[in-house]
């Protein structure tokens, strides 16, 4: 019976590790997705003229923050 108890504890530990890894992958995927969306948005805004930016209430300075090219996710 000692083997069954140890086997059960090992199985529970493995399931827990798999769940934690799966959660970490999901979180990383969502952060990457958000980072890519911010990057796409900034690039689209950078393609607008200053006049068009003004029409939507923005300036080029509003778009480009220091180091935005290296925006970390």
C-alpha positions in Angstrom: 0.0 0.0 0.0 2.9 2.4 0.6 3.7 2.2 -3.1 0.1 3.2 -4.0 0.3 6.3 -1.7 3.7 7.3 -3.1 2.4 6.8 -6.6 -0.7 8.9 -6.0 1.4 11.7 -4.5 3.7 11.6 -7.5 0.8 11.7 -9.9 -0.7 14.7 -8.0 2.7 16.5 -8.2 3.0 15.8 -11.9 -0.5 17.1 -12.6 0.3 20.2 -10.6 3.5 20.9 -12.5 1.7 20.4 -15.8 -1.0 22.8 -14.7 1.5 25.4 -13.7 3.4 25.1 -16.9 0.2 25.4 -18.9 -0.8 28.5 -17.0 2.6 30.0 -17.6 2.3 29.4 -21.3 -1.2 30.9 -21.4 0.0 34.0 -19.6 3.1 34.4 -21.8 0.9 34.0 -24.9 -1.5 36.7 -23.8 1.4 39.0 -22.9 3.0 38.4 -26.3 -0.3 39.0 -28.1 -0.9 42.3 -26.2 2.7 43.4 -27.0 2.2 42.6 -30.7 -1.1 44.5 -30.8 0.6 47.6 -29.2 3.4 47.3 -31.7 1.0 47.1 -34.6 -1.0 50.0 -33.3 2.1 52.2 -32.9 3.3 51.4 -36.4 -0.1 52.2 -37.8 -0.1 55.5 -36.0 3.4 56.3 -37.1 2.3 56.0 -40.7 -0.2 58.8 -40.2 0.7 62.4 -41.0 0.9 64.9 -38.2 -2.3 66.5 -39.5 -4.2 63.2 -39.3 -2.8 62.6 -35.8 -4.0 66.0 -34.8 -7.5 65.1 -36.1 -7.7 62.3 -33.6 -6.2 64.3 -30.8 -2.7 62.9 -30.8 0.8 64.1 -31.6 3.8 62.2 -32.6 5.2 62.6 -29.1 2.1 60.8 -27.8 3.0 57.8 -29.9 6.7 57.6 -29.4 7.7 57.0 -25.8 11.3 56.5 -25.0 12.4 53.1 -26.0 9.0 52.1 -27.5 10.8 50.0 -30.2 12.1 47.9 -27.3 8.7 47.7 -25.6 8.9 44.7 -23.3 6.1 42.2 -23.0 
